[in-house]
Every structure is written in C-alpha cells, then in structure tokens.
Amino acid sequence: MKSKPLIFNIYAFLFFVIAISIPLQISMIYGHSAQELGAIYNKMTIFNILVIGVSLYNFYYCFTASENVKWSFPLAIGVISFNNSIVLVYGNDFESYTVILSTLLFMVLSAYFLLTHDTDVINHPDSQWWRIPRRFSLKERVTLHALGKEIDMGETFDISTSGAFIPYHLTDEYNLFKGEEIIDFSIGEDSPVHCRAKIVRKSCATGTYPDGIGIQFIDMDQSDKLKLQQKLFSSRMATLV
C-alpha cells in the first residue's frame, strides 16, 4: 500500500474535534470568551479532562496509524461512555436523547473503525509501504565482509536510509545467501559507509528491478548514518539540477 488509508486521517480529525468540543461547549453554554481559558478549565470535570486526554491519544495514534489503536479505542469508548452517563444523570445542559444518541453513534463509529478491512493494515507491518523511506537511484560500490574475506558485490541499484537493493553481478552470488543472514557491509569507495545489514529478500528480475538482494540496515554508527544521509542528499540535489 503506497499511502496510508484515508480512514486513519478521518478518525484522527474526529478525535481532534471531540477533544476541542468540550471547552467549546463550556464556552458557549456559560458565555466565556477564548481569552477566559482559566474559567473554562475550572468548569471542566475530571471526566471531561479524561475525555480530552484519550481523544488526543487517539488523534495521534490514528494519524500515525499506530497499532496502539487496538487498546486506545476501547479505552476511549469506556471513558467517553462513562463521561456521557455522568452528563445524562447529573447534567442539565443537554437533552437526554442527544447524550444517548451521541454515545451510541460514537460506539458504532469506533466498532466500524476496528472491524473494517481498511484498518487491518495495522496488523501487517509489511503492508505499510508509506512508512518506507524514500529510495534513491544511487550507484555505490558494495563490499561484503564475511569469513575473513572481502567480496565485491558490485553497485547498489537503489538505496535509502533504511536499506538498499544490490543486483547480482556474478553467477554464484545467488548461492551466497539463504536469506535472513546478518552480514557486515561497506557501501561506497569515497568515504565508505560501514554497517551490519540483514538479507531480507532474494528476488528475481521484476519490472525495472534486476535479480538481486534487498538488505535492511540494522546497526550503523552515528558517523556512518551521517555519511549515508550526505550521500542521499547529494543524490537528491543532483536530480534537481
């Protein structure tokens, strides 16, 4: 999936509206202006504050499509339902049917979010392609360090801050890897980047990609991270010229 499903942004907006609706309602009911924040805050109950808190949590978790929504949504249902029950029993500013309908609507919307196919992506990190850093068509010499030897792997096909794709350039390179190995690499000849990387896939040619391996960086010193970022930045600037 190339982009985050729209439903996450829609529900993030919904929770943001819920969070700001409480002080807005108090402001309208009691005639407070936006400058009277202290007076508005003093009229909030602890349950109002809890609703604002869980709504902001859900706003963030929805916006980032975090798997934490699996527990933050049920928490929000409980807190908002409890707050509305207090309003229903003790409040005089809202009609009973309005409170009941808004609570039921929120529960239905929450259930839909948790059960719809669009949000199932939170259970499958491999489908969250929008989280993958941008790749650059950067040709950098790759050296594999294994068994006390240095093996020239040719050049990268593309590279990002999290990994790279390296084409096979020797017929026996395919047999070097079984997959999932963690190996030391050097990338680049001028100011090389040293790292430990995991072989995450071996693939045959498809589309514009040749036969090759995909590696994921798992251990890299801060100085090497800076070197890599400088290489990617230089590549990006070159494409803009």
Secondary structure, DSSP 8 states (H G I E B T S, - for coil): --S--HHHHHHHHHHHHHHHHHHHHHHHHHT--TT-HHHHHHT--HHHHHHHHHHHHHHHHHHTT-TTHHHHHHHHHHHHHHHHHHHHHH-SSS-HHHHHHHHHHHHHHHHHHHHSGGGGGGG-GGG-GGGS---B----EEEEEETTEEEEEEE-SEE-SSEEEEE--STTGGGG--SS-EEEEEE-SSS-EEEEEEEEEEE--BTTB-SEEEEEEEE--HHHHHHHHHHHHHHHHHHH-
